[in-house]
Structures are given as structure tokens and as C-alpha cells.
Amino acid sequence: MSMQESKYQVSQKGYYGKFGGAYIPEMLYPNVEELRENYLQIINEPSFQAQFRSLLKDYVGRPTPLYFATRLSEKFGAKIYLKREDLCHTGAHKVNNTVGQILLARALGKKKIIAETGAGQHGVATATVCALMGMDCVVYMGEIDMARQKPNVERMKILGAQVIPATSGSKTLKDATNEAMRHWINNPADTHYIIGSVVGPHPYPDMVARFQSVISEEIKAQLLEKEQKTDPDFIFACVGGGSNAAGAYYHYLDKEDVKLIAVEASGLGNESGKSAATTALGKEGVLHGSRTLLMQTSDGQVVEPYSISAGLDYPGIGPFHANLFDSGRARFVGITDEEAMNAGLLLSRLEGIIPAVESAHAFAALSKVDLGKDKIVVVNLSGRGDKDLETYIKWGKY
């Protein structure tokens, strides 16, 4: 099926339904336009694909296993498979996208890379590929996130990146993104901005989704081997900006019998004023260059999000997911800090896998959905819990 025939893929104008587009300052127009005009041609070239696939295999460690979780399956009465993105080099799915984008940046003749990061996983993945390719790397990270994800800050520095704190606003991911965009405006010619999620102006959401679609490509092949069919009944993934979910859903978007469960962070509860559940609390607006759903006040000011997880602490979702919500194609479920942390501990005790707190949200949603007996469920285990030991320790309920 071509892009144009799918109501869930991006249109030629850069929209997912009514969401998307490129709402950007004039100063950024040349950069974004250069990308838009070239990205499909570059990434579809056989030489690009060969290099991308080779690095995914030999550097990232793909394909990642699709693991049948016996004890978790017994608990929920369904056949639960875990897509082990936590086993990727650097500890999360983020590196699939940074490998793709650094190759793209090189093809465009760029010499320097900037990025934003929340939990630090995208920052680490960007610093990693910059070291690999010998390119300068500047990562913007909210001051609060730098404190709560200190090991990742140090990893970036060890890899040779310059980490610049964002000290405005809530000092988290939104503010880091603002700073990165400002940097790009001032350095348009030699710099490529590696956005870490399916957010931002077109073509970023589509580009990132394409690089992450290797996840669902592998799920299909692995399920065929294990279950003699390519399609699960459910796919669960957490959604902040939403790149791991976009990757896990990508090849199933038009298969309406595969139920897509998108899991958001409800923080201390959606009524508490401390939440990041965009679909429950947000409305249409423009954030970081695209029309999407975001949490905002009645006069359009962005509401500060909150989640125990730095990677889901974002006031919007990307246009890819806004359209899945708006069209009803995906069901969005909100999970509180408490539910997520308990689910992280449950997975640790039942399967010997400590998940990232972001991924723990997806596991918490298993108890919120009527799975039905022996249904095939894939949970995208998007990251490992090493970076969150401090959060688990502070939580302390183990």
C-alpha cells in the first residue's frame, strides 16, 4: 500500500489527517525545506539502505528478540511477547533513528549535529552516532532532567558531546526543544537537528517513524516464526512524543483488527494538575512546528506537563499519534506514576527484566484492557531501567 492510500500515513503536504504541517519561523524554512525535498530520495537509495541496515545489525544489535514472557502471560491469561528494544546498543529504541539521521545528515553535507533530550536516551544515542561518525555534537537538556538523569548526562560527555542545560520554563524536554530550535536558527548552513521523536515540523514525524518502523517489520517476521501469523491482537507502547509507538505500530496501521494501545503518563492523576496525558487534557494547537494535540491554557499557553518519567514528560503528542487518537485507530490509556512504578517492579519480579520507567507505563496498561484468553499481545519494551535506578530507589516500594 502506498503512503497516499493510507489514512494513517503522512500526506504529500505533510499532514496526518488534520495534524502535522510545518509551522516554522521563516529563518528555519531553508533547513526544513532542504530536508523535505531530499529525505525520501536519500533514504530510499540502495547504498543508504545497505549502510543503515548494516549498522542496525552490527552496531545496534538488531534484530532485537521478540521474547515470550511466560510468567507475565500466566498472570494476564494472554500470550504476551516483549519486543526487546531495551537490548539495543545504548539501551533503548532511540538509536534506530539517530543512526538513520546521521547518515542523512552526512548525505546532505552537514558537519555538526544538535539534539534535544528528556530522559537522556536520545541524547546518548545522538552522542553515540556522532562519535561513530566523527561529528560535533551539542545536546540541549532541561536542567531538571539533567539532575534526575545524571548517568545519561555523564555518558553523553564521555562520548564527546557538549550538554547545554535549558534553564527556562519547566526546565524539561519542551524547553530543551525550544533551545535546540533556537540554535538551529542561528546555525542553519552546517548543522542538522536530530529530533528524537515523531514530533516537529514535516518531514520529521514521517522520517523518524520510517527509521523506527524496523521495530514492526521485525515483529511481523518474528511472530510468523513463533505463531505462524504476522499479526498480533494487541500492540502496547508508551507515548510521550511517541517514536517507539510509531515504530511498533507502523506496519500494522492499516490492519484494523490489530488493536493499538497507546499509553500516556497521567502522573499524579489527570485531575491533579500534575499529568502529561495529552489526549485526556489537550486540545488542538501548534507545538514545536506542527499542528497537534497539546496541553494548553484557555489563552493558548503551554501547560507544564508532569510525569515521574522524564521521557513522557512532554506537553503534547506528535501529529502521527494525534491522528490515531482523533480517528479512533488507537486507544489511549492513561497510567499514573504509582501504576507505572508497580508495573516496573512486577516485570522485574516476574521476568527478571527491569524496564525503563517510560516502558513500565505500557506494562501497567495490560491490566486496563480486556485482553481475552490466549490473545497475542506485543508490548514494546522500549528501554531498559539502568538509567532509572535512582527513580526506583527513591520510589523505594520494593
C-alpha positions in Angstrom: 0.0 0.0 0.0 1.4 3.4 -0.9 1.7 6.2 1.5 -1.2 8.1 -0.1 -3.7 5.2 0.2 -3.3 5.0 4.0 -5.3 7.4 6.1 -2.7 6.9 8.9 0.4 7.8 6.9 1.5 11.3 6.1 0.1 13.1 3.1 2.2 14.7 0.4 1.5 18.0 2.1 2.9 16.7 5.4 -0.3 16.1 7.3 -1.8 13.2 9.3 -5.5 13.9 8.9 -5.7 17.5 10.2 -2.5 17.3 12.2 1.1 17.9 11.1 2.4 20.5 8.7 5.4 22.8 9.2 4.7 25.8 11.3 8.1 27.3 11.5 9.8 30.7 11.7 11.0 31.9 8.3 14.6 31.5 9.4 14.2 27.8 9.6 12.4 27.4 6.3 15.5 26.7 4.2 16.7 23.9 6.6 13.3 22.2 6.8 12.7 22.6 3.1 16.1 21.1 2.2 15.2 18.1 4.3 11.7 17.8 2.9 12.9 17.9 -0.7 15.7 15.3 -0.2 14.8 12.9 2.6 12.8 10.3 0.7 15.2 10.2 -2.2 18.2 9.8 0.1 16.8 7.2 2.5 15.4 5.1 -0.4 18.8 4.9 -2.2 20.1 1.3 -2.1 23.5 2.5 -0.8 21.9 4.4 2.1 19.7 1.4 3.0 22.6 -1.0 2.8 24.6 1.2 5.2 21.7 1.8 7.5 20.8 -2.0 7.7 24.5 -2.9 8.2 24.8 -0.5 11.2 21.5 -1.7 12.7 22.7 -5.2 12.5 26.4 -4.9 13.5 26.4 -1.8 15.7 22.9 -1.6 17.2 22.5 -5.3 17.6 19.3 -5.9 15.5 17.0 -7.7 15.2 16.1 -7.4 18.8 14.4 -10.5 20.3 10.7 -11.0 20.5 10.5 -12.7 23.9 7.6 -14.8 25.1 7.0 -13.7 28.7 5.8 -17.0 30.3 5.1 -15.8 33.8 3.6 -12.4 32.7 1.4 -14.3 30.2 0.2 -16.6 33.0 -0.7 -13.6 35.1 -2.8 -11.9 32.4 -4.2 -15.0 30.6 -2.9 -13.9 27.2 0.2 -14.7 25.1 2.4 -11.7 25.9 5.5 -11.1 23.8 8.1 -8.4 24.7 9.8 -6.6 21.8 13.2 -6.2 23.4 14.2 -2.7 22.3 15.9 -2.4 25.7 18.7 -4.7 24.3 19.6 -2.1 21.6 23.1 -0.5 21.9 22.7 2.5 24.3 19.7 0.9 26.0 16.6 2.0 24.0 15.0 2.2 20.6 16.3 5.8 20.1 19.4 4.7 18.4 17.5 3.3 15.4 16.5 6.9 14.5 19.9 8.5 15.3 21.7 6.0 13.0 19.3 6.9 10.2 19.5 10.6 10.7 23.3 10.8 11.0 23.6 9.0 7.7 21.1 11.5 6.2 23.0 14.5 7.7 26.2 13.2 6.1 24.5 12.8 2.7 23.3 16.4 3.0 26.9 17.5 3.7 26.3 18.7 7.3 29.2 18.9 9.7 27.5 19.5 13.1 24.7 17.9 15.0 22.3 19.3 17.6 19.6 17.4 19.5 17.2 17.8 22.4 16.7 15.1 25.1 14.4 14.5 28.0 15.3 11.2 29.7 18.7 11.4 28.0 18.3 8.3 25.9 18.0 10.2 22.7 20.9 12.5 23.7 23.1 9.4 24.4 22.0 7.8 21.1 22.9 11.1 19.3 26.2 11.5 21.0 26.9 7.8 20.2 26.4 8.2 16.4 28.3 11.5 16.4 31.3 9.8 18.0 30.9 7.0 15.4 30.9 9.4 12.5 33.4 12.0 14.0 30.9 14.8 14.0 30.5 17.7 16.6 27.5 17.2 18.9 25.6 19.6 21.1 22.7 18.3 23.2 20.2 20.5 24.9 18.6 19.1 28.1 16.4 20.6 30.7 18.2 21.4 34.0 15.7 19.3 36.0 16.1 16.3 33.6 19.9 16.7 33.9 19.5 16.2 37.7 17.2 13.2 37.5 19.1 11.5 34.6 22.6 12.2 35.7 24.2 9.0 34.4 23.0 9.8 30.9 24.5 13.3 31.1 27.8 11.7 32.0 27.5 9.2 29.2 27.0 12.0 26.7 30.0 13.8 28.0 32.2 10.7 27.9 31.1 10.3 24.2 32.3 13.8 23.5 29.1 15.7 23.3 28.6 19.2 24.8 25.5 19.1 27.0 23.8 22.5 27.5 21.2 23.0 30.2 17.9 24.5 29.3 17.1 26.8 32.3 13.8 28.4 31.1 10.2 27.4 31.7 9.8 24.0 33.4 13.5 23.2 32.6 12.4 19.9 31.0 12.0 18.5 27.4 9.8 21.2 26.0 12.4 23.9 27.0 15.3 21.8 25.7 13.5 21.6 22.3 13.0 25.4 22.3 16.7 25.9 22.9 17.7 23.4 20.2 15.4 25.1 17.6 16.9 28.5 18.6 20.4 27.1 18.0 19.4 25.7 14.6 18.0 29.1 13.5 21.4 30.7 14.3 23.4 27.9 12.5 21.4 26.8 9.5 24.1 26.0 6.9 26.3 23.4 8.6 24.1 21.9 11.2 21.5 19.1 11.2 19.0 18.9 14.1 18.3 15.3 15.0 14.8 15.3 16.5 14.3 12.3 18.8 10.6 11.6 18.3 7.7 11.8 15.9 7.3 15.5 16.6 8.3 18.7 15.0 7.7 20.1 11.5 7.2 17.9 8.5 9.2 15.8 7.4 10.5 14.9 10.9 7.5 12.9 12.1 7.5 10.8 8.9 11.3 10.5 8.8 11.5 9.3 12.4 8.6 6.9 12.0 10.3 5.4 8.9 13.6 4.8 10.8 11.7 3.3 13.7 9.5 1.1 11.5 12.2 -1.5 11.7 10.5 -2.5 15.0 7.2 -3.5 13.5 9.0 -5.0 10.4 10.8 -7.4 12.8 7.7 -8.1 14.9 5.9 -9.4 11.7 8.7 -11.8 10.8 9.2 -12.9 14.4 5.5 -13.6 15.0 5.3 -15.5 11.8 8.1 -17.8 13.1 6.6 -18.1 16.6 2.8 -18.1 16.0 2.6 -18.8 12.2 0.9 -15.4 11.7 2.3 -11.9 11.3 -0.4 -10.0 13.2 -0.9 -9.8 17.0 -4.2 -9.0 18.5 -2.8 -6.1 20.5 0.3 -3.8 20.5 1.0 -1.8 23.6 3.5 1.1 23.6 4.1 4.1 25.7 3.6 7.5 24.1 5.4 10.8 25.0 6.3 12.2 21.7 5.8 8.7 20.5 8.6 7.3 18.4 8.8 3.8 19.9 5.0 3.5 19.5 5.2 4.8 15.9 7.8 2.2 15.2 5.8 -0.7 16.8 2.6 0.3 15.0 4.0 1.3 11.6 3.4 -1.9 9.6 0.0 -2.5 11.3 -1.6 0.9 10.8 -4.0 -0.3 8.1 -4.7 -3.7 9.7 -7.7 -2.6 11.7 -8.0 -5.9 13.5 -4.7 -5.3 15.3 -5.7 -3.1 18.3 -3.2 -0.4 19.0 -2.9 0.6 22.7 -1.1 3.9 23.3 -0.1 4.5 26.9 0.3 8.0 28.3 1.6 9.3 31.6 -1.2 10.5 33.9 1.4 11.5 36.6 -0.4 12.1 39.9 -3.8 11.8 38.1 -5.4 13.7 35.3 -7.3 15.9 37.8 -4.3 16.7 39.9 -2.7 19.4 37.6 0.4 17.1 37.5 -0.1 15.0 34.4 1.2 14.5 30.9 -1.9 12.8 29.5 -2.3 14.9 26.3 -5.3 13.1 24.8 -7.2 13.5 28.0 -6.2 17.0 28.8 -5.1 18.6 25.5 -6.6 20.3 22.6 -5.5 21.3 19.1 -2.8 23.8 18.7 0.7 24.2 17.4 3.8 23.0 19.3 7.4 22.8 18.0 6.5 23.3 14.4 3.4 21.1 13.9 -0.3 21.2 14.4 -1.1 18.6 17.0 -2.8 18.0 20.4 -1.2 19.7 23.3 -2.0 20.7 26.9 -2.6 24.4 26.9 -4.4 27.1 28.9 -7.6 28.8 27.6 -5.4 31.6 26.2 -3.1 29.1 24.4 -0.1 29.0 26.8 1.5 25.6 27.0 0.7 23.8 30.3 3.7 22.4 32.1 3.5 18.6 32.0 4.5 16.2 34.8 5.5 12.6 34.9 7.8 10.5 37.1 9.3 9.5 33.7 11.5 12.1 32.0 10.8 10.6 28.6 7.0 11.0 28.8 7.1 14.5 30.4 6.1 16.3 27.3 3.0 18.6 26.9 1.9 17.2 23.5 2.0 14.2 21.3 3.2 14.1 17.7 0.8 14.5 14.8 1.2 10.8 13.9 -0.4 9.9 17.2 -2.8 12.8 17.3 -4.4 11.4 14.2 -4.5 7.9 15.6 -6.4 9.3 18.6 -8.7 11.6 16.6 -9.6 8.8 14.1 -10.1 6.2 16.9 -7.5 3.9 15.3 -5.5 3.7 18.6 -7.0 3.6 22.1 -5.2 5.9 24.5 -4.8 4.8 28.2 -3.5 7.0 31.0 -1.3 5.5 33.6 -0.3 7.1 36.9 3.2 7.2 38.4 2.1 4.7 41.0 0.7 2.3 38.5 3.8 2.6 36.3 6.3 2.0 39.1 4.3 -1.0 40.3 4.3 -2.4 36.8 8.0 -1.9 36.5 8.6 -3.9 39.7 6.1 -6.6 38.6 8.1 -7.1 35.3 11.3 -7.2 37.3 10.0 -9.9 39.6 8.2 -12.0 37.1 10.6 -11.9 34.1 13.9 -10.7 35.5 13.8 -7.5 33.3 13.9 -4.0 34.9 12.3 -1.7 32.4 12.7 2.0 31.8 10.0 3.9 33.7 8.7 5.0 30.3 8.2 1.4 29.2 6.8 0.4 32.6 3.7 2.6 31.7 3.0 0.3 28.8 3.1 -2.7 31.1 0.7 -1.1 33.6 -1.9 -0.8 30.8 -2.1 -4.6 30.5 -4.5 -4.6 33.5 -6.7 -1.8 32.0 -7.5 -3.6 28.8 -9.7 -6.7 28.4 -7.2 -8.9 26.6 -9.3 -12.0 26.2 -7.9 -15.5 26.7 -4.9 -16.6 24.6 -4.9 -13.4 22.5 -1.5 -12.5 21.1 -0.1 -9.3 22.8 3.1 -7.5 21.9 4.4 -5.0 24.4 7.2 -2.7 23.1 9.8 -2.8 25.9 11.3 0.5 24.6 14.1 0.9 27.1 16.0 -0.6 30.0 15.9 0.6 33.6 19.5 1.2 34.2 19.0 5.0 33.7 16.1 4.9 36.2 17.7 3.2 39.2 17.6 6.5 41.1 13.9 6.8 40.4 13.3 3.2 41.5 15.4 3.7 44.6 13.6 6.9 45.5 10.3 5.1 44.9 11.5 2.5 47.4 8.5 0.3 47.5 10.4 -2.9 46.8 
